[in-house]
Amino acid sequence: MNGLERYAKTETKRMILIIVIYAIGAFSVPYVKIAELFGGSKVAEFLVGFVCKSACAILPIYLISELAFKNMFKPQKGFLKGLLLCIPAFIVAIDNFPILPQITGYMSINVQFFEGLAYVLFCLSIGLLEESIFRGNILPLFMYTFKRNKRGLFLSVVISSAIFGAMHLLNLFGGFSAAVFLQVGYSFLIGCTCALAMLMTGNLLTAVAIHAIFDMGGFLSDYFGSGTLWTTENIILTAVVSLICALALVIVFFKKDFSDVYENWGLNELPLQQ
């Protein structure tokens, strides 16, 4: 056990606080302002954002390795079965695309090839940064803190996702908007979704993929869309799909045994501070 791992497992709460503080800094990097130095185009914004967020992801990825959680990057036994159980999570992410508004003619999407490529890279970097911090570090540290049972795992998922959702309150510094509080709510839910998907597969990259797909759909109308996104039909479809998929994920969570995840991530031993 190296010094950093020992510190994390003897001062777990402090380690979580340190990582949260780092997350605040990483989330606050003014990549849009930096992009203005390069012309401020969409492509510049996406590429600068990709570079900034990828660079900020280096430290949490390093911590994953140093804290002995590196197995979460490897396909575990039962990975394919776990991936099938994650289908509802992927459906939630795909449902975030403005598919119905386009089909019904309420919205159109106009994106050029290089804009689209830069946009995909940008969304991937968001998923990598945020998942490596919250699901790659904070979630397993909470799992280490609580008892190794379903209640402890539930608390780990909920609390780590609540912190992730609360992080989006930083957007209030850009100007007050009631939409920020809505963003906090659905960020909490997508955080729970990504956490459950990672637990089912034992692999962090599953959560990164779901998060990136969700963001690709969510930001698409903001950057490239024209028209009305939240039509009555789209609100109803999103609500129904989300509820069905959430119910499916919750049922799987309470039925599945996650003892192999604790073992693979080195979380079986009792906390050293105890």
N, C-alpha and C positions, 0 to 999 in steps of 0.2 A: 504494500500500500504506500503510494507516494505521499508527500507532504500535503499537496493540494487536496487529494482525496480524503486524507485524514482530517484536514480542516473542515471540509464540507460535511463530513459525517460526525464531527464533534461539535461544530458550530453551524448546524444546518440552517437555522432560521437566519443567521447573519449572512450565510452564503446566498440564500434566496433573496435577501434584501440587496446585496451587492449586485446580483444579476438583474434585479428589477431596476436598480439605478442605472446600470449599463444600458438596459433596454430603453429607458427614458432618453438617454443621450443618443442612442442609435436611431430611435424614432424621430428625433428632433433635427437630424442632419438636414440642412436647407438645400436639398438637391435641386429644387425648382429654381431657387435663386442662383445656384451655381450654373444651372443650364442656361440661364439668361446671358451669361458670359460667352456662351457658344451660340448665341442667336435666339435662344428661347423657343425653338420649334418643338413640335411634338417628339420628333425623333431624338433631338438633343435631350429633352426632358427624360425620355424613357432610358436612353443610354447612360446618362449621368446618374439617374436613379438606380439603374442596374449595377453600375460600378460602385456607388456608395453603399448600397444595401448588401452587395456581395462582400465588400470589404468588411462591413460591420458584422457579417456572419462568420468571419474567420475565428474570432475569439470564442463565441459560444460553441462552435464546432470543435475547437481545440479543447474546451472544457469537457465536452462529451467524452472525448478520448481520455483525458486526464482523470475524470471522475469514474472511469471504468464502465461507462455506459456505451462504449463503442460498438457493442454487439447489436445495438439498435439500428445500425447501418447494414447489417448482414441479414439475408433471408433466413428466417428461423424455421424450425420444424413446424409443418402445418401452415406455412405462409400462404399457399394458394387457397386453402380452405378459408383462412382468415380474410383473404382478399375478396372471396365470394361474399363473406359476411359484411364486407364494407360496401357492397353495391348500393344500399340506401344512402350512404354518405356521399358516394360519387353522384348519385341522382340529385341530391340536394345541391351539390356544386354545379352540376350541369343546368339545373333548373334556374340558376341565377342568371343565365344568359337570356337576353330579351327575345326568346324564340317566338312566343305567342304574339307579342306586339308586331313583329315583322310579318308573321303569317297573316295576321288580320289587317295589315296595312297601316297600323297606327304609328309605326316607327320604321325608319330605314337606317342602315349602317353603311357608311362609306369609308373604306380604309384602303390605303395603298400598301403594296407589298412590304416595302422597307419599314413603313410605320408599323405595320402589323407584326413584323419580325422583332423590331425593337420593343414593341408592347409586350409580346410574349416573354421576352427575356426579362423585362421589368417585373412582370407578374411572378415569374419564377423566382426572382431574387427576393421579392417580398415574402413569398412562401418559405423560402430557405431561411431567411433571417428570423422571421417571427416564429416559425416552428422549431428551429434550433434553440431558440431562447426558451420558449414557453413549454413546448412538448419535449424537447431534447434535454433540458436542464431542470426547469422549475417543477414540472410534473413528477419526474422520478425522485427529486429531492423531497417533495411532499409524500410520495409513496414510501420513501425511506423513513419519514417522520412518523406517519400513522401506522396503526396495526395492520398486519398482513391479512386482511379479510376484506369482504366486499364493501363493508361500510367505510373502511379506511381508504379503499380505492376510489369509492364514490366521492368522498370528501376531497381526495387529491385532484380528481378530475374537475369538480365543481369550483374549488378554490383557485386552482391554477387558471381555469378559464375565466373566472370572475376578475382576476388580476389582469388577464389579457384584455378583457372587455373594458375595464377601467382605464387602461392605458390610452384608449381612444379619446378620453377626456382632454388629452393634450391638444386635440384639434380645436378646443375652445380658445386657445391662444391666437388662432387665426381669425377670431371673430365669433361672437355668440350666435349659436344656431340650435334650435330645438332638434334638428336632424342629428346632431352629435349624440344626443341621448338615445336616439333610435339606433345609431351606429354602435353604441356601447352594448345595447341589448342583443343585436344580431351577431356582434363580434363574440359575445359570451357564448351564444348558441353554436356558432361555427367552431369556436374553440373546443367546446364539448364534443362536437362531431369529429374533429381532427384527433382529439385525444382518444376517443373510443376506437377510431379506425387504426391508430397506431398500436393500441393495446391488442386489438384483434389480430394484427399481423406481426406484432413485435418489431415493427420496422418504422423508423421515423420518416423515411422517404414516402411512405403511403400518405402521411399527414401533409407533407410538403406538396405532393401532387394534388390532393384535394383542395388545399388552401389556394394553390396557384390557379386551379381551374375556377374556383369560386370567385377569385379576384378578376380573372379574365372576363368572366361574364358580368360581374358587378360594375366594372369600370368602363365596359365597352360602350354603353350608351352615353356616358359622360364625355368620352374623348372622341367618339366617332359617330354618335347617333344624332338623329333629328326626328322630332315627333314626340309622341306621348308614350312613356314607358309604363306607368302604373294605371293601366286601364282596369275596369272592374273585373274583366275576365282574367287578367294577369294576376290581380290580387287574390282572387279566389283560387286559381290554379296553384299559385305559390304557397298559399296557406294550406291547402289540402295535401299537396305533395310533401310539404315540410312536416306536417303532423303525422302522416302515414310513415314517412321515413324515420322520424324521431321515435315513434312508437316501436318500430322494428328494431332500431338500434338499442333502445332501452331494454327490450325483451332479451335480445342477444347478450347484452351486458350482464344482466342478472342470472342468465342461464349458463354462461361460459365460465370455465375455470381459468383464472389468469396466473396460477402458481408458476407456470413455465416462464412467464414474462418476468416475474420477480427473480427467478433463478438466472435467466439469461442476462439480465441487467445488473446482477450482483447486488440485489436488494434484500436478500433473504435474511442476512444476519441482523441481530438487534442493533439499534442505534448505539454508537460508541458512548454517547453521553449518558446512556442509561446503565 
